[in-house]
């Protein structure tokens, strides 16, 4: 049975051209099925002849804020002149190809679709969903990126982000998904706890009698991680001398134990994490440039919780289920409101601690109430939910007016934005999105159909 892939021809008037493309895919056992105006697809192909505002609207809608994968295929390379491809990426395309630029465009498309499908299958697995909680577009991009790096490469990875954003969880996922044959252990080394006087032993190990107190030989991190993964947490804290020694081991895969003249071999995948900006550290002379580029073959930046606020309540529910698996209590609306707008300087770790403290106070079979919030965490008596119409909203309206948009255009754009966000938060589920928007499923379907007919006018 042919594999079905949703597609859309946007502005492609030539019927023979459309048919030729469909037949090319059919020969590879791929059936291009037309995506209906109200359909939501995890993956979609959009074929086009020129870049236009309507095409950008279509890509933005199909990507659902980055939750859906959209491969934009230009039928001529001229359609992607200059900055064209970048503009399509900015409006929602996952990748951009030119049909006439490739000797085998169907194979190129197929390879990307196969990779995306495998990555998303892993992302949906219990292994990922039960450990890396969140459905926001920002978090979904990070998780997809991590899965792809872990499963399809053995390259070193540098994880950056503020404290409490989940860097060690990402490192553990990378090790778990790593497909090296006979993979061994994950070794975690916290660079903030290494005593300078004993740092050589921590990394290299030592022979018996190498120094006072060395009553027996000991393996260091390089030996323990051989065949596995070495995770260096807060690598930005390493002193310059250790940075140089680490660089040598990463480059040459050899080291000597303290007190030994014998070279030992080691081969590990290096995963490092830091809450520092290592490029700034380089400029200040505190971190070696050559070591940075050795570690940063792949980069993964974790967003702070303030940039993924839609994940706060799912995280709260996750922590409650872990801490009270037998009878997890729900939350009152007042508690939900408070948790959603509170600031979390410590990010997810901060949120987990607050949930733990609330559960310690909670009694009875009912929901968690405002009285379960510890006294030192409670807002002032005049606490109010911040008005969503803040400076950012006013600024956007100001820019729209400056650019000549009228009330009708601004209102339509606001409605479209609300629709996109609701669909993204509902992971494409029309029923849940309609409930968030306060409309019926049918009304949302008709809105989407009307918007595409009037705005995009696909062919």
ABEGO torsion letter per residue (X at the ends): XBBBBBBBBBGBABAAAAAAAAAAAAAAGBBBBBBBAABBBABBBBBBABBBAAAAAAAAAAAGGGABBBBBBBABAAAABEAAAAAAAAAGBABBBBAAABABAAAAAAAAAAAAAAAAAAAABAAAAAABBEABAAAAAAAAAAAAAAAABABBBBBBEBBGAGAAAAAAAAAAABABBGBBBBBBBBAAABBAAAAAAAAAEBBBGABBGBABBBBBAAAAABGBBBBBBGAAABBAAAAAAAAAAAAAGBBBBBGBABBBBBBBBBBBBBABBAAAAAAAGABBAAAAAAAAABBBBBBBAAABAAAAAAAAAAAAAAABAABBBBBBAAAAAAAAABBBAAEAAAAAAAAAAAAAABBEABBBBAAABBAAABBBAABBBBBABBAAAAAAAAAAAAAGBBAAAAAAAAAAAAAAAAAAAAGGBAAAAAAAAGBBAAAAAAAAAAAAAAAAGBX
